[in-house]
Every structure is written in C-alpha cells, then in structure tokens.
Amino acid sequence: MKILLLGKNGQVGWQLQRALAPLGEVVAWGRAACDVADTVTLGERVAAVAPDVIVNATAYTAVDKAESEPALAHAINAEAPRQLALAARACGARLVHYSTDYVFDGTKPGPYREDDPTAPHSVYGRSKLAGEQGIQTVDGLQSLIFRTSWVFGEHGANFVKTILRLAGEREQLTVVDDQIGSPTPAALIADVTALALQQWLHAGAHTPAHRLYHLSAAQPVSWCAFAREIVRLASEQGRALRLHADAIQPIPSSAYPTPARRPANSRLDCRQLERDFCLQLPGWQPYLERMLPLLP
C-alpha cells in the first residue's frame, strides 16, 4: 500500500510519519515539496504518485492571522481539501483529513456530537468547515475526517511550548479560564489515525462513503488549568522556571481580546469513534508528562 502524507512537518504530520510507516510505503511531503495553496497543479502531483491513501495533515492554523488573510486560509483549508478529494477519486484512493472544534460556536452546555449544528465564529473555523463540506460533496470517494482540538506535541509551535517559555521569563501570568476543551497529543491523533485506517481499509466497501469522527483526549480542562499542569509537571521534573503553578491567575476571555473569537466550549463527544473502532481514548496528562523532558 502506498500512502501519500501531506504536511509532514506539522505537529500531527510529524507523528504520522512514524505511525503510518508500518502500514506501507509512505510518501511524505512538506510545503517545500508541495504547496497545497497551489491548487492548479495539486491534482497532477497526486496523480504522479498514484497513492492508495491520501492523508492530509496540512492546514492554515494561524487562527488570529486568518482574520486578515481569509483568502489564503480558504485556499489551504477549504479549496485544497476539495482538490485532494477530487484527485483521490480520480486515482481510486481514500482520503483522510483533519478538522477542528472551531466549526462550532461553543455555546452548547455539553460535549459536541458529530451531528450537532455547526456555526463557526472565525475565518479559520469557517474555512475548516468549508474543507469538510468540500470533501463530502465529492461522490465516488471514501473519506475519513477527524475533528480534533487543542493539539500539542514536541514538534512545532503550540500552547505547551509557549507556557514553558513564559514560565522561564516571568513570575506572574494570567490565562483564560472560561474556555474549556481537551488538550490532544499529536501522537495520539497519529496513532488513532493508523488504527482507524487499518480497520477502515479492512472493512472495504461495507462502510459509508464519508465518515466524520470527533477525536480528542479525555479529561477536558480550561486553558488556565492546563497551563498550571504544564508548569507543575515541568517543575517536578527539575526544569528551572521562574513561574510557580499557583502564580498563574485565571482571567475571562473578555480580558484577553483576540482578533478571532474562540469557542467557549470545545469539548468533543468521541463515543462514536470509540464504538466504531473499539478503542478508549486516554487522558492527555501521561503524554504531557512524557513530552516535557524532550523539549529544550
């Protein structure tokens, strides 16, 4: 089996290179090898590889910057996935794609299910939703879309690295505490992708053409609580920090305005994924504990 992986240098893409390797030949592309914003030639590039599976881990993820770059965000997050879907259909491949909790408005009191109404507040969220919809409108294609949230890993920029940097510079820090979600390790996303892909391929044609699942770690928290746990664990592991966990103070989102509005509730109901693929999603804490010593 030949797997074409796009976005190999991102947080999830980096881990996918490892997780997908046992399944077959992995052709991994970064931006230098293939700029997905160039949708004119994307189909030709894919056809030349003739993959059995395309895994699209590319995304425009600069949530605030997207507000001033809507065309670029749409090209990468919406148009490119549709072009990949068309290219996959043309060569008889299946498509795996990743989306986000930002497709929801964050006002639901409980975790979001896959069939809950979408209502993104931001350019980023709207572009990611358009990407989902673009894939699902392609007939004759089998696709698998995972919505995930609050991704972190040792490769690439993320909240964990930002908090560690600030903890080395400051003695006081404020972090919002009215946004709730599940920090999700990139390694977990990659491992679940590989497991689901194996089962999906084995099932053959006896599955719906387009499948959508929520994928996030268990035990949701606020950004403030997550930041405190990062600093607490890093301190316990002997990292020299100026900031103590109890010096991180909670603030409302209104006290930290951003160009893009974030969902207050980013909790995702993952029970359908767990049922269909016979797995149980773990908490994020062990992943964080193992990751911290790997960071500079």
C-alpha positions in Angstrom: 0.0 0.0 0.0 1.2 3.5 -0.8 0.3 6.4 1.5 0.7 10.0 0.4 1.1 12.2 3.5 0.9 15.9 3.1 2.0 18.3 5.9 4.8 16.1 7.2 6.4 18.9 9.2 3.4 19.9 11.2 2.6 18.7 14.7 0.4 15.9 13.5 2.2 15.2 10.3 5.5 14.7 12.1 3.9 12.0 14.2 2.0 10.5 11.3 5.3 9.7 9.6 6.0 7.3 12.5 2.5 5.9 12.9 1.8 5.2 9.3 5.1 3.6 8.5 4.1 0.1 9.4 1.1 0.2 7.1 3.0 0.6 3.9 5.2 2.9 1.8 4.8 6.5 3.0 5.5 9.3 0.6 5.7 12.3 2.9 5.5 15.9 1.5 6.2 19.2 3.3 5.5 22.6 1.9 8.8 22.7 0.0 7.7 19.6 -1.9 4.1 20.6 -2.4 2.4 23.9 -1.7 -1.3 22.9 -1.3 -2.3 26.5 -1.8 -1.3 25.9 -5.5 -4.5 24.0 -6.2 -4.0 24.3 -10.0 -1.2 21.6 -10.0 -2.2 19.7 -6.9 -4.2 17.0 -8.8 -1.3 16.4 -11.2 1.1 16.0 -8.4 -1.1 13.5 -6.6 -1.7 11.5 -9.8 2.0 11.1 -10.4 2.3 9.4 -7.0 -0.7 7.1 -7.6 -1.4 6.6 -3.9 -3.9 4.2 -2.3 -4.5 6.5 0.6 -4.0 10.3 0.9 -3.6 11.7 4.4 -3.9 15.5 4.5 -2.3 16.9 7.6 -1.8 20.4 6.1 -3.7 23.3 7.5 -3.6 27.1 7.9 -3.7 27.2 11.7 -2.8 30.9 12.5 -6.3 31.5 13.9 -5.9 35.2 14.5 -3.9 36.0 11.4 -6.6 34.3 9.3 -8.9 37.2 10.1 -6.7 39.4 7.9 -5.7 36.6 5.4 -9.1 35.0 4.6 -8.2 34.2 1.0 -5.1 32.2 2.0 -6.9 30.4 4.8 -9.7 29.4 2.4 -7.2 28.2 -0.2 -5.4 25.9 2.2 -8.2 24.9 4.5 -11.2 24.7 2.1 -10.1 24.6 -1.6 -7.1 22.3 -1.2 -9.1 19.6 0.6 -11.7 19.6 -2.1 -9.0 19.3 -4.8 -7.4 16.5 -2.9 -10.8 14.8 -2.7 -11.1 15.1 -6.5 -7.6 13.8 -7.0 -8.2 10.9 -4.7 -11.3 9.9 -6.6 -9.5 10.2 -9.9 -6.8 7.7 -8.8 -9.1 5.4 -6.7 -7.5 6.5 -3.4 -9.1 7.1 0.0 -8.7 10.4 1.8 -8.0 11.1 5.5 -8.4 14.7 6.6 -8.4 16.7 9.9 -10.8 19.4 11.1 -11.4 21.3 14.3 -13.6 22.2 17.2 -13.7 25.7 15.8 -16.5 24.6 13.4 -18.8 25.0 16.5 -19.9 28.3 18.2 -19.0 26.9 21.7 -22.4 27.7 23.3 -23.6 24.1 23.8 -23.5 23.2 27.5 -22.2 19.7 26.9 -19.7 18.0 24.6 -20.4 18.4 20.9 -21.5 15.4 18.8 -20.7 14.9 15.2 -24.2 15.7 14.1 -24.6 18.9 16.2 -25.2 22.1 14.1 -22.1 23.9 13.1 -21.7 27.7 13.5 -18.1 28.9 13.3 -17.3 32.4 14.6 -13.9 32.8 12.9 -12.4 32.9 9.4 -10.4 29.9 10.5 -13.4 27.9 11.6 -15.4 28.8 8.5 -12.5 27.7 6.3 -12.1 24.4 8.1 -15.9 23.7 7.8 -15.8 24.5 4.1 -13.0 22.0 3.8 -15.1 19.3 5.4 -18.1 20.1 3.2 -15.9 20.2 0.0 -14.7 16.7 0.7 -18.2 15.4 1.5 -19.7 16.7 -1.7 -17.3 14.5 -3.9 -19.3 11.5 -5.0 -17.5 8.2 -5.6 -14.9 8.9 -2.9 -14.4 7.3 0.5 -13.2 9.8 3.1 -12.4 9.8 6.8 -12.5 13.2 8.6 -11.3 13.7 12.2 -12.3 16.8 14.2 -9.8 17.4 17.0 -8.9 20.1 19.5 -6.1 21.9 21.3 -3.3 19.9 19.7 0.1 19.7 21.3 3.4 17.8 20.6 7.1 18.1 20.8 7.4 19.2 17.2 6.1 22.6 16.1 4.6 25.6 17.9 1.9 25.1 20.5 0.5 26.2 23.9 2.8 23.9 25.9 5.9 25.5 24.5 4.5 29.0 24.9 3.8 28.4 28.5 7.2 26.9 29.2 8.9 29.9 27.6 6.8 32.4 29.6 7.4 30.4 32.8 11.1 30.8 32.3 10.7 34.6 31.8 8.0 35.7 34.3 7.0 35.3 37.9 3.3 36.1 37.2 1.0 35.0 34.4 -2.7 35.3 33.5 -4.5 32.7 31.4 -8.2 32.5 30.4 -10.3 30.1 32.4 -13.7 30.3 30.6 -12.7 28.3 27.5 -12.9 24.5 28.1 -11.6 21.8 25.9 -9.4 18.7 25.7 -5.7 19.1 25.0 -5.0 16.4 22.4 -1.5 15.0 21.8 -0.4 14.9 18.2 1.0 11.4 18.9 -2.5 10.2 20.0 -4.1 11.6 16.8 -1.5 9.9 14.7 -1.9 6.5 16.5 -5.7 6.6 16.3 -5.4 7.5 12.6 -3.3 4.5 11.9 -5.5 2.2 13.9 -8.7 3.5 12.3 -7.1 3.4 8.8 -6.3 -0.3 9.2 -9.8 -1.1 10.2 -11.3 1.2 7.6 -9.3 -0.5 4.8 -10.1 -4.0 6.1 -13.9 -3.1 6.0 -13.7 -2.5 2.3 -16.8 -1.1 0.7 -19.0 -2.0 3.6 -18.8 1.4 5.1 -20.4 4.8 4.4 -18.6 6.8 1.7 -17.9 9.7 4.0 -17.2 9.2 7.7 -16.8 12.0 10.3 -15.5 11.5 13.9 -14.5 13.5 16.9 -11.1 12.8 18.2 -9.7 14.4 21.3 -8.1 13.2 24.6 -10.2 12.6 27.7 -10.5 14.9 30.7 -11.2 18.4 29.4 -9.8 21.4 31.3 -9.6 25.2 31.0 -6.6 26.8 29.4 -5.7 28.1 32.8 -5.8 24.6 34.4 -3.8 23.2 31.5 -1.1 25.9 32.0 -0.9 25.2 35.7 -0.4 21.5 35.0 2.3 22.2 32.4 4.3 24.3 34.9 3.7 21.9 37.8 4.9 18.9 35.9 7.9 20.8 34.4 8.9 21.9 37.9 8.6 18.4 39.3 10.9 17.1 36.5 13.5 19.6 37.6 13.1 22.3 34.9 14.4 25.7 36.1 11.4 28.1 36.0 10.7 31.5 37.4 7.0 30.9 37.5 5.2 28.7 40.0 1.9 26.9 39.0 -0.1 28.7 41.8 1.1 32.1 40.4 -0.9 31.5 37.2 -4.1 33.6 37.6 -7.4 33.0 35.8 -9.0 35.7 33.7 -12.1 35.8 31.5 -11.8 35.8 27.7 -13.1 39.4 27.8 -9.9 40.4 29.5 -7.8 38.9 26.7 -9.3 40.1 23.4 -8.1 38.4 20.2 -8.9 39.1 16.5 -10.6 35.7 16.2 -13.3 34.6 18.6 -12.6 31.3 20.3 -15.4 28.7 21.3 -16.0 28.8 25.0 -16.9 25.1 24.9 -14.6 23.0 22.8 -15.4 19.6 24.3 -16.0 16.9 21.7 -18.0 13.8 22.3 -15.8 10.9 21.0 -18.1 8.0 21.8 -18.9 7.3 18.2 -15.2 6.9 17.3 -14.6 4.7 20.3 -17.6 2.5 19.4 -16.8 2.1 15.7 -13.1 1.4 16.2 -13.3 -0.5 19.5 -10.9 1.8 21.4 -10.9 4.0 24.5 -9.3 7.5 24.3 -6.9 8.2 27.1 -6.3 11.4 29.1 -3.7 13.9 27.9 -1.6 14.0 31.1 0.6 11.0 30.5 1.5 12.3 27.1 2.4 15.7 28.5 4.5 14.1 31.2 6.5 12.1 28.7 6.8 15.0 26.3 8.2 17.7 28.6 11.7 16.2 29.0 12.0 16.1 25.3 11.6 19.8 24.9 14.6 22.2 25.0 
